[in-house]
């Protein structure tokens, strides 16, 4: 059972190295451009406002960064809705137990941080149990579809229905809603959708955080509910993909072992039989 493990380890490391090289190629030049552009903007700002010196500007930039880390959008003002009203708090609680962790908002008080630790300690296993039960319900639904489809290849039809329905409900339609509400492009909405449901959660795109937009009170709460069901669906998809990949690797390794065994057998058959020496008892 462990014979294909080295192949999996090598493939995993190769995939990480490949991703690192591609991300470096795609993003490093853009980062350098944005960094130079930001330094140029600071120089222009100092030239236009001579009453400020560089040290004062750097201090103000630090204040802006600290405000952003605390969940306060620097573009807003004191009349913006609180990040900790019930709807936003419900959304944050969902990001904690689902381990998404966007990073744009976190407890700032010691009591809040301690509670967050214990809340996650019990909430993450509870969330896993809930998603497991929800996944069993989806599997039961798939079995029902299988009973309906009494034709050859019904497993393929069942899988196609499961994938297409889930893709429409969790990956195709939600970006349309987010694009309309948040003002994102469809590509940005799709990016946010997948990054969220896969629990990667970079935090570069988060719903309900634009201070220039007015959101309905239950907007983020409904988004949290959508996330929970989307997590269950995508987890099943990932499990199916993992099972297929394991079977593929095991099959490749098994075929390789069979080829080596057949080669050894053929070699033994081609060799002439050696004379046997009889040793009397």
C-alpha positions in Angstrom: 0.0 0.0 0.0 2.9 2.3 0.6 4.8 1.5 -2.6 3.4 4.5 -4.5 4.2 7.0 -1.7 7.6 8.1 -3.1 5.9 8.9 -6.4 3.3 11.0 -4.6 5.9 12.8 -2.6 7.9 13.6 -5.7 4.8 14.8 -7.5 3.8 17.0 -4.5 7.2 18.6 -4.3 7.3 19.1 -8.1 3.9 20.8 -8.0 5.0 23.2 -5.3 8.2 24.1 -7.2 6.2 24.6 -10.4 3.7 26.8 -8.6 6.5 28.9 -7.0 8.2 29.5 -10.3 5.0 30.4 -12.1 3.9 32.8 -9.3 7.3 34.4 -9.2 7.2 34.9 -13.0 3.7 36.4 -13.0 3.8 38.5 -9.9 7.3 39.7 -9.1 7.5 42.2 -12.0 4.1 43.6 -11.1 5.1 44.0 -7.5 8.2 45.9 -8.5 6.1 48.2 -10.6 3.6 48.9 -7.9 6.4 49.4 -5.3 8.2 52.0 -7.6 4.8 53.6 -8.3 4.1 53.9 -4.6 7.5 55.5 -3.9 6.9 58.0 -6.7 3.5 58.9 -5.3 5.1 59.6 -1.9 7.7 61.8 -3.5 5.1 63.7 -5.4 3.0 64.1 -2.3 6.0 65.6 -0.4 6.7 67.9 -3.2 3.1 69.2 -3.3 2.8 69.5 0.4 6.1 71.0 1.6 4.8 71.4 5.2 5.3 67.6 5.6 8.6 65.9 5.8 9.3 62.3 5.0 9.3 61.2 8.6 5.8 62.6 9.2 4.5 60.9 6.0 6.0 57.5 7.0 4.4 57.8 10.4 1.0 58.5 8.8 1.4 55.6 6.4 2.1 53.4 9.5 -1.1 54.7 11.1 -3.0 53.7 7.9 -1.5 50.2 8.0 -2.4 49.7 11.6 -5.9 50.9 11.0 -6.3 48.4 8.1 -4.9 45.6 10.2 -7.6 46.4 12.8 -10.3 46.2 10.2 -10.8 49.9 9.8 -11.0 51.0 6.1 -8.9 54.2 5.8 -11.2 55.4 3.0 -14.2 55.6 5.3 -15.2 57.8 8.2 -16.7 57.5 11.6 -20.2 57.1 10.2 -19.4 53.8 8.5 -21.2 50.7 9.8 -19.4 48.8 12.6 -17.4 45.8 11.6 -18.8 44.1 14.7 -22.5 44.4 14.3 -24.4 41.1 14.5 -24.3 40.4 10.8 -20.6 41.0 10.5 -19.9 39.1 13.7 -21.9 36.2 12.4 -19.9 36.3 9.2 -16.6 36.4 11.2 -17.7 33.5 13.4 -18.3 31.5 10.2 -14.8 32.3 8.9 -13.3 31.1 12.2 -15.0 27.7 12.4 -14.5 27.0 8.7 -10.8 28.0 9.0 -11.1 30.4 6.1 -9.5 33.3 8.1 -9.5 36.2 5.6 -7.2 38.2 7.8 -8.9 41.6 7.2 -10.6 41.4 10.5 -9.6 39.9 13.9 -10.2 40.5 17.6 -8.2 43.4 19.0 -9.0 42.9 22.7 -7.3 40.3 24.9 -10.6 38.9 26.0 -11.8 38.6 22.3 -8.6 36.9 21.3 -8.8 34.4 24.2 -12.5 33.7 23.4 -11.6 33.2 19.7 -9.0 30.5 20.6 -11.5 28.5 22.6 -14.3 29.2 20.2 -12.2 27.8 17.3 -11.0 24.9 19.5 -14.5 23.6 19.8 -16.0 25.2 16.7 -13.6 23.7 14.1 -14.4 20.0 15.1 -18.1 20.9 15.2 -17.9 22.4 11.8 -16.1 19.3 10.4 -18.8 17.1 11.9 -21.5 19.2 10.4 -19.8 19.2 7.0 -19.4 15.5 7.2 -23.1 15.0 8.0 -24.0 17.4 5.2 -21.7 15.5 2.9 -23.5 12.2 3.8 -26.8 13.9 2.9 -25.4 14.9 -0.5 -24.2 11.3 -1.0 -27.7 10.1 -0.2 -29.0 12.5 -2.8 -26.5 11.1 -5.3 -27.8 7.5 -4.5 -31.3 8.7 -5.1 -30.2 10.1 -8.5 -28.6 6.7 -9.2 -31.9 4.9 -8.6 -33.5 7.3 -11.0 -30.9 6.7 -13.7 -31.3 3.1 -14.6 -29.1 3.1 -17.7 -25.6 2.0 -18.6 -23.1 4.5 -17.4 -25.4 5.9 -14.7 -22.4 6.5 -12.5 -21.0 8.9 -15.0 -24.4 10.6 -15.4 -24.8 10.9 -11.7 -21.4 12.4 -11.3 -22.0 14.8 -14.2 -25.3 16.0 -12.6 -23.6 16.5 -9.2 -20.7 18.5 -10.6 -22.8 20.6 -13.0 -25.5 21.4 -10.4 -22.9 22.3 -7.7 -20.9 24.3 -10.2 -23.9 26.4 -11.1 -25.0 27.0 -7.6 -21.7 27.6 -5.9 -19.2 28.8 -8.6 -21.2 30.3 -11.5 -24.2 32.2 -10.1 -22.6 33.6 -6.9 -20.0 35.7 -8.8 -22.9 37.3 -10.7 -24.4 38.4 -7.4 -21.1 39.6 -6.0 -20.3 41.5 -9.2 -23.6 43.3 -8.9 -23.4 44.1 -5.2 -19.7 44.7 -4.8 -18.9 46.3 -8.1 -16.4 43.6 -9.0 -15.8 42.1 -12.4 -17.0 38.6 -12.9 -13.5 37.3 -12.8 -12.9 38.9 -9.5 -16.1 37.5 -8.2 -15.2 34.0 -9.4 -11.8 34.4 -7.8 -13.3 35.3 -4.5 -15.8 32.5 -4.7 -13.2 29.8 -5.2 -10.6 31.2 -2.8 -13.4 31.3 -0.1 -14.9 27.9 -0.7 -11.5 26.2 -0.8 -10.8 27.8 2.6 -7.6 29.5 1.2 -9.0 32.9 2.2 -6.3 35.4 1.2 -8.5 38.4 2.3 -7.7 40.5 -0.7 -11.4 40.3 -1.6 -14.0 40.2 1.1 -17.8 40.9 0.8 -19.4 43.7 2.6 -16.3 45.8 3.3 -16.7 48.7 0.8 -17.5 51.9 2.9 -19.0 53.6 -0.2 -21.8 51.0 -0.5 -24.9 50.3 1.5 -25.5 46.7 2.2 -28.7 45.1 3.5 -28.2 43.8 7.1 -28.5 40.1 6.3 -26.1 40.3 3.3 -23.0 38.9 5.0 -25.1 36.4 7.1 -26.6 34.9 3.9 -23.1 34.8 2.4 -21.9 32.8 5.5 -24.7 30.3 4.9 -23.8 30.0 1.2 -20.2 29.4 2.3 -21.1 26.5 4.6 -23.0 24.6 1.9 -20.4 25.5 -0.7 -17.7 24.1 1.5 -19.5 20.8 1.8 -19.9 20.5 -2.0 -16.4 21.5 -2.9 -15.0 19.2 -0.2 -16.7 16.3 -1.9 -15.3 17.4 -5.2 -11.8 17.5 -3.7 -12.3 14.1 -2.1 -13.3 12.6 -5.5 -10.3 14.2 -7.1 -8.0 12.9 -4.4 -9.4 9.4 -4.7 -9.0 9.5 -8.5 -5.4 10.7 -8.2 -4.5 8.0 -5.6 -6.0 5.3 -7.9 -4.1 6.7 -10.9 -0.8 6.8 -9.0 -1.4 3.3 -7.6 -2.3 2.0 -11.1 0.8 3.6 -12.6 3.0 2.1 -9.9 1.3 -1.3 -10.2 1.8 -1.3 -13.9 5.5 -0.4 -13.4 5.9 -3.3 -10.9 4.2 -5.7 -13.3 6.5 -4.6 -16.2 9.5 -5.2 -14.1 8.2 -8.6 -13.0 7.4 -9.6 -16.5 10.8 -8.4 -17.7 12.5 -10.5 -15.0 10.4 -13.5 -15.9 11.2 -13.2 -19.6 14.9 -12.9 -18.8 14.8 -16.1 -16.7 13.0 -17.9 -19.5 15.5 -16.8 -22.1 18.5 -17.9 -20.1 19.6 -21.5 -20.9 19.0 -24.0 -18.1 22.2 -24.5 -16.1 23.3 -28.1 -15.4 22.4 -29.3 -11.9 25.1 -30.8 -9.7 23.9 -33.9 -7.8 25.3 -34.1 -4.3 24.9 -37.7 -2.9 23.5 -38.0 0.5 
